[in-house]
Amino acid sequence: MGKFSVRRGLGPLVNTYVRVVSITQLIRTLGRSVVWIFVPIYLSEVRGVPFFDVGLIFFATAMLSLPFSLYGGNLIDKVGRRFAAIITPPMMAVILLIEGIVVARNLSIIILIATFLLFEPIASIQGIVDNVIITEETPESQRNDAFSIIRIAANIGFSFGPAIGGFLSYINFSLVFFIPMFITIIEWFIFVKYIRNRKQFTVSQERRLTEFPTGDRLFLIISLIIASSFFVAGQWGTTLTLFWSSVDHITNREIGLLYTVNGIIVVLFQVPINWLFVKVRDHIRIAAGVMIYSISFFLLIFSNNFLFLVSDVILITMAENIISPVIYTVIGKMAPEGKKGQYFGAFQLIVSFIQPIAPVMGTFLLGRFQGEDLFMWTPILVIGIVVTILTLKFGAVKPVKAVAEETPL
């Protein structure tokens, strides 16, 4: 059984594009996880920015990514995935360079915030490119495993990134930005060498960059259901990092190690989880993951012992393993040929309307109920239960491939 599951789960690795995207995901996550995890700590502890304001900054960068998701997805369909793949890493490298200089020279925090606002918009375009490449280059039967392999690779990077960042922050916080900058340059070289447009790709001069599949009701229903799960899952990151730091009072090194545990669990258990859920319908799998997420966060009220937190992170990560790959597989099934970028961009747009609310809500609860953990995490549990019920009730729609009617926005 074990040999069968591993062989089946790793089969897509023979695909060159799966290997390339996996490698770039690994090195990208290795660098950027450092930034994403330690920027809230730097803003809060070094620059004295209030918790809620930190949440608003993350909310703003996510909101700014909305038009980038819509335009970026259609742009990929219009000019090809290669163009988008090779133009975004240099943009990200410049952002990281500026942020590193700001931190090293203790310059105005406005510059740091202004450049950080561009972080998520560029990252969203890169995510769409990766999803389009995998969807176009893998058969549907292997797609779930292909997305899982990419997650495994990304989480190998995530296993080391935060731990390294925890130590870099003690040496000099500017290294949290400079090291990812150099890693981003490596990512760019890989894309330049290996990513090509599909042979049948032709540039469309007529396609508008604002097309949105408003006529595909099935797509909209599924996307809204999936996006609603981020009210809960989105507490992983900014909210949880600040909670560990300010409420549980654990060190940056320990925070880095907890995120390392997350990455290791993804690497070890993503393929077995896929095999375990292979016959489970997509909406049931998503509902199960949301419920486990909710319970995991609620358990934080009981202890701040480091070993307990490690156990809780393992449980959170299992929820992540259950949900994450199937999300992109579902969207890929619904995206018509030639409109992969549009559909993934539209999905990213819908998610980006909801996902940013999570850290804003979490940091608000953290600031309002600091020291009262029960009131902090009970609303998250209640939301998770509601989302689980809605997913089970309305998510049982079999995705089908259908060309939707587009409406320019």
C-alpha positions in Angstrom: 0.0 0.0 0.0 2.7 2.5 1.0 4.8 1.7 -2.1 1.8 2.1 -4.3 0.9 5.5 -2.8 4.4 6.9 -3.1 4.8 5.7 -6.7 1.5 7.1 -7.6 1.9 10.4 -5.8 5.4 11.2 -7.2 4.6 10.1 -10.8 4.2 13.6 -12.1 7.9 14.3 -11.3 8.8 12.8 -14.7 7.2 16.0 -16.2 9.9 18.6 -16.8 7.5 21.5 -16.0 6.4 20.0 -12.7 10.1 19.7 -11.7 10.9 23.3 -12.8 7.9 24.8 -11.0 8.7 22.7 -7.9 12.3 23.9 -7.8 11.3 27.5 -8.2 8.6 27.1 -5.6 11.1 25.7 -3.2 13.7 28.5 -3.5 10.9 31.2 -3.7 9.3 30.0 -0.5 12.7 29.6 1.2 13.3 33.3 0.7 9.9 34.9 1.0 8.6 32.9 3.9 11.4 34.7 5.9 9.9 38.1 4.8 6.3 37.1 5.4 6.8 35.7 8.8 9.2 38.3 10.3 7.8 41.6 8.8 5.0 41.6 11.3 7.5 41.0 14.2 9.8 43.8 12.9 6.9 46.2 12.5 5.5 45.4 15.9 8.5 44.9 18.1 11.2 47.1 16.4 9.1 49.9 15.0 6.3 49.8 17.5 3.4 49.5 15.0 0.2 48.4 16.8 -1.2 44.9 16.1 -4.3 46.1 14.3 -2.2 48.5 12.1 0.0 45.5 11.1 -3.1 43.6 10.1 -4.3 46.6 8.0 -1.0 46.6 6.2 -1.4 43.0 5.2 -5.0 43.7 4.3 -3.9 46.6 2.1 -1.4 44.6 0.1 -4.0 41.9 -0.4 -6.5 44.4 -1.6 -4.0 45.9 -4.0 -3.5 42.5 -5.5 -7.2 42.3 -6.6 -6.7 44.1 -10.0 -3.4 42.3 -10.5 -5.2 39.0 -10.2 -7.8 40.0 -12.8 -5.4 41.7 -15.2 -2.6 39.2 -14.6 -4.7 36.1 -15.4 -6.0 37.6 -18.6 -2.5 38.9 -19.5 -1.1 35.4 -19.2 -3.7 34.1 -21.7 -3.0 37.1 -24.0 0.8 37.3 -24.1 1.9 33.9 -22.7 3.1 32.5 -19.5 6.8 33.0 -20.3 6.5 36.7 -20.3 4.8 36.8 -16.9 7.2 34.2 -15.5 10.4 36.2 -16.4 9.2 39.7 -15.7 8.0 39.3 -12.1 11.1 38.0 -10.3 13.2 41.2 -11.1 10.4 43.3 -9.8 10.3 41.4 -6.6 14.1 41.6 -6.2 14.0 45.4 -6.5 11.3 45.5 -3.8 13.4 43.3 -1.4 16.5 45.4 -2.1 14.7 48.6 -1.2 13.3 47.1 2.0 16.6 45.7 3.1 18.2 49.2 2.7 15.4 50.8 4.6 15.9 48.4 7.5 19.7 48.5 7.4 19.8 52.3 7.5 16.7 52.7 9.7 15.0 54.9 7.1 11.4 56.0 7.1 8.9 53.2 7.8 6.7 54.7 5.1 9.1 53.5 2.5 9.1 50.0 3.9 5.3 49.8 4.0 4.9 51.3 0.5 7.2 48.7 -1.0 5.7 45.9 1.0 2.3 46.8 -0.4 3.5 45.6 -3.8 4.6 42.2 -2.3 1.3 40.4 -2.6 0.3 41.8 -6.0 3.4 40.4 -7.7 3.3 37.2 -5.8 -0.3 36.6 -6.9 0.7 36.9 -10.6 3.5 34.4 -10.0 1.0 32.0 -8.3 -1.3 32.2 -11.3 1.5 31.5 -13.7 2.5 28.4 -11.8 -1.1 27.1 -11.7 -1.5 27.7 -15.4 1.7 25.9 -16.2 0.7 22.8 -14.1 -2.8 22.7 -15.4 -1.7 23.0 -19.0 1.2 20.5 -18.8 -0.3 17.7 -16.7 -3.3 15.3 -17.4 -6.3 15.7 -15.1 -5.6 12.3 -13.5 -2.2 13.5 -12.3 -3.1 17.1 -11.5 -3.8 16.6 -7.8 -0.5 14.9 -7.3 1.3 17.5 -9.4 0.0 20.3 -7.2 0.9 18.3 -4.2 4.5 17.9 -5.3 4.7 21.6 -5.8 3.3 22.1 -2.2 5.9 19.6 -0.9 8.7 21.5 -2.7 7.4 24.8 -1.4 7.2 23.5 2.1 10.8 22.1 2.0 11.7 25.8 1.5 9.3 26.8 4.2 10.9 24.2 6.5 14.2 26.1 6.4 13.1 29.7 5.6 11.5 30.8 8.9 14.2 28.9 11.0 16.9 30.7 9.0 15.0 34.0 9.4 14.8 33.6 13.1 18.6 33.5 13.3 19.1 36.3 10.7 16.8 38.6 12.7 19.2 38.4 15.6 22.2 39.1 13.4 20.7 41.9 11.4 17.1 42.4 10.5 18.1 43.7 7.0 19.3 40.2 6.1 15.7 39.1 6.2 15.3 41.0 3.0 18.7 40.8 1.4 18.9 37.0 1.4 15.5 36.6 -0.3 16.6 39.1 -2.9 19.5 37.0 -4.0 17.3 33.9 -4.0 14.8 35.6 -6.3 17.5 36.3 -8.8 18.2 32.5 -8.9 14.5 31.9 -9.5 14.6 34.3 -12.5 17.5 32.4 -14.2 15.6 29.1 -13.9 12.5 30.6 -15.5 14.5 32.2 -18.3 16.1 28.9 -19.1 13.2 26.5 -18.9 9.8 28.1 -19.3 8.3 28.3 -22.8 4.9 29.1 -24.2 2.8 26.1 -25.4 3.3 25.3 -29.1 -0.3 26.0 -29.9 -0.2 29.4 -28.1 -1.1 32.4 -30.2 -1.3 36.0 -29.1 -4.9 37.2 -28.9 -5.2 40.9 -30.0 -9.0 41.0 -29.2 -9.1 39.6 -25.7 -9.7 42.2 -23.1 -7.6 42.2 -19.9 -10.8 42.6 -17.8 -12.7 39.5 -18.9 -14.3 37.7 -16.0 -16.3 34.4 -16.2 -19.5 35.9 -14.8 -21.6 33.5 -16.9 -20.2 30.4 -15.2 -22.4 30.1 -12.1 -20.8 26.8 -11.1 -17.4 28.4 -11.0 -18.6 31.3 -8.9 -20.4 29.1 -6.4 -17.4 26.8 -6.0 -15.0 29.8 -5.8 -17.0 31.5 -3.1 -17.3 28.3 -1.0 -13.5 27.8 -1.2 -12.7 31.4 -0.5 -14.9 31.4 2.6 -12.6 28.8 4.1 -9.9 31.4 4.3 -11.7 33.2 7.1 -10.3 30.4 9.2 -7.2 29.2 7.4 -6.0 32.8 7.0 -5.2 33.0 10.7 -2.2 31.0 9.9 0.5 33.6 9.4 0.2 37.1 10.6 -2.3 36.5 13.4 -0.7 33.3 14.7 2.8 34.8 14.6 1.8 37.8 16.6 -0.1 35.6 19.0 2.9 33.4 19.7 5.1 36.4 20.1 3.0 38.7 22.2 0.7 36.3 24.1 2.6 33.1 24.4 5.9 35.0 24.6 8.0 32.5 22.7 11.2 33.6 20.9 11.8 34.4 17.3 13.9 31.2 17.0 11.0 29.1 18.4 8.6 30.8 16.0 10.9 29.9 13.2 11.1 26.3 14.4 7.3 26.0 14.6 7.0 27.1 11.0 9.8 24.6 10.2 7.7 21.8 11.7 4.8 22.9 9.4 7.1 22.5 6.4 8.4 19.1 7.5 4.9 17.8 8.1 3.8 18.9 4.6 6.8 17.1 3.1 6.2 13.9 5.0 2.4 13.6 4.9 1.1 15.4 1.8 1.3 12.3 -0.5 -0.2 9.9 2.2 -3.0 12.4 2.8 -3.8 12.5 -0.9 -3.9 8.7 -1.1 -6.1 8.6 2.0 -8.6 11.0 0.5 -8.4 9.7 -3.1 -12.0 8.6 -3.1 -13.4 11.4 -1.0 -15.4 14.1 -2.9 -13.8 17.5 -3.1 -16.3 19.4 -1.0 -16.2 16.8 1.8 -12.4 17.0 1.8 -12.5 20.8 2.0 -15.1 20.7 4.8 -13.0 18.3 6.8 -9.9 20.5 6.5 -11.8 23.6 7.6 -13.1 21.8 10.7 -9.7 20.6 11.7 -8.3 24.1 11.1 -10.9 25.6 13.5 -10.3 23.1 16.2 -6.6 23.5 16.0 -6.7 27.2 16.5 -9.2 26.9 19.4 -6.8 24.5 21.1 -4.3 27.4 21.5 -6.3 28.6 24.5 -5.1 25.6 26.6 -1.4 25.9 26.7 1.7 27.9 25.6 4.1 25.0 26.3 6.4 24.7 23.3 5.8 20.9 22.8 2.1 21.5 22.9 2.5 24.2 20.3 4.5 21.8 18.1 1.6 19.3 18.4 -0.9 21.9 17.5 1.1 23.0 14.5 1.1 19.4 13.3 -2.7 19.4 13.5 -2.9 22.7 11.7 -0.6 21.4 9.0 -2.7 18.3 8.5 -5.7 20.6 7.8 -3.5 22.4 5.3 -2.5 19.2 3.6 -6.2 18.1 3.2 -7.4 21.4 1.7 -4.6 23.0 -0.4 -4.0 20.7 -3.4 -7.7 20.0 -4.1 -8.4 23.7 -4.4 -6.3 24.2 -7.5 -7.4 20.9 -9.0 -11.0 21.9 -8.7 -10.4 25.3 -10.5 -8.3 23.5 -13.1 -11.2 21.2 -13.9 -13.6 24.1 -14.5 -11.2 26.2 -16.6 -11.8 25.9 -20.4 -8.9 25.4 -22.7 -7.3 28.7 -23.6 -8.8 30.4 -20.5 -6.7 28.9 -17.7 -5.2 32.2 -16.8 -8.5 34.0 -16.8 -10.1 31.4 -14.5 -7.2 31.2 -12.1 -7.0 34.9 -12.1 -10.7 35.2 -11.4 -10.5 32.7 -8.6 -7.5 34.6 -7.1 -9.6 37.8 -7.3 -12.5 36.2 -5.4 -10.2 34.7 -2.8 -8.4 38.1 -2.4 -11.7 39.8 -1.5 -12.1 37.4 1.5 -8.6 36.3 2.5 -7.3 39.7 3.6 -10.2 40.0 6.1 -8.7 37.1 8.1 -5.6 38.8 9.4 -7.5 42.1 10.0 -10.1 40.2 12.0 -7.5 38.2 13.8 -5.3 41.1 14.8 -8.4 43.0 15.9 -9.4 40.1 18.2 -5.8 39.9 19.4 -5.6 43.6 20.3 -9.1 43.6 21.8 -8.8 40.3 23.8 -5.1 40.1 24.5 -4.7 37.8 27.5 -8.2 36.5 27.1 -7.5 33.6 24.8 -11.0 32.1 25.0 -12.6 35.2 23.5 -9.7 35.5 21.0 -10.2 32.0 19.4 -13.9 31.2 20.0 -15.1 33.5 17.1 -12.7 31.6 14.8 -14.1 28.3 15.9 -17.7 29.5 15.3 -16.8 30.8 11.8 -15.2 27.5 11.0 -18.3 25.5 12.0 -20.5 27.7 9.9 -18.2 27.4 6.8 -18.0 23.6 7.3 -21.8 23.4 7.3 -22.1 25.6 4.2 -19.5 23.6 2.4 -21.2 20.4 3.0 -24.6 21.8 2.1 -23.8 23.8 -1.0 -20.4 22.5 -2.2 -21.6 19.2 -3.6 -21.4 20.4 -7.2 -19.4 18.3 -9.7 -17.0 20.5 -11.6 -17.4 20.3 -15.4 -15.5 21.8 -18.2 -17.6 24.4 -19.9 -16.8 27.5 -21.8 -18.3 30.4 -19.8 -19.6 33.6 -21.1 -17.2 36.4 -20.3 -18.3 39.9 -19.2 -15.8 42.7 -19.3 -15.6 44.6 -16.0 
